Amino acid sequence: MKSYRKELWFGTETRRKIIDITSDIEACLEESGISEGLCLVNAMHITASCFINDAESGLYGDYEKWLEKLAPEKPYSQYAHNGFEDNADAHLKRTIMGREVVVAITEGRLDFGPWERIHYYELDGKRKKRVLVKIIGD
């Protein structure tokens, strides 16, 4: 069995942003040479998420509205965590959105259902953060 590991780095100009990273992951898969196995895509920061869904701007806006209702950014004083930092809401949003995704690899391709894409969701941006891509198989 082969193993492949790569770190991808993302930086955003805004506090929150959803980025479709499917093409980045497909490039990693091609680079790995693995045709059958599993691909893990893991946000390596506690205020970022990786998730699978449709790449559609209306849905991106819906995530923003929904998450802001569940864990509003402001007022910062509503959170015990906030003191030195003001990102408690980002920690909570990450818990809801999840840390990682795993996708099957079949015949050298990510084995997706219809419309599925891999996304990186920055929840406390304006600095570089990494995503781990780990691919195992034959």
C-alpha positions, 0 to 999 in steps of 0.5 A: 500500500502506498501513502501520500501526504501534502500540506496545502496553505490557504489565506483569505483577506476576509474573516470568513470565506468558503473556497472550493478546493476540489481541483487542488485535491484532484491534483494531489491525487494525480501526484500520488499515483494512487488509483484505489484507496482513500483520501483524507482532507483535514483542516489543521486549524481549530477555526477552519473546516473542510466539508463536502457539498455543492459549489453554489454561491446561494448555498455559501450565503445560506451557510453564513446566515445559518452559522451566524444565527447559531454562533454570532460573531458579535458581541464578542463579550457573549463568549467566555473564550474571548479575551485575548482573541475574539474568535469564540464564534469561529471555534463553535462554527468549526464544530458544527461544520466539521474538521475533515472529509474522507473520499473514496478513490476509484480508478484514479478519481475521487468517487463523488456523488452528483454535485459533490465538491470539497470545500475549505471554510475559513472561519477566522481568516486574514492569516495563512492556514493549512490543510492536510491531504493524506492519500492511502491505497494502491 
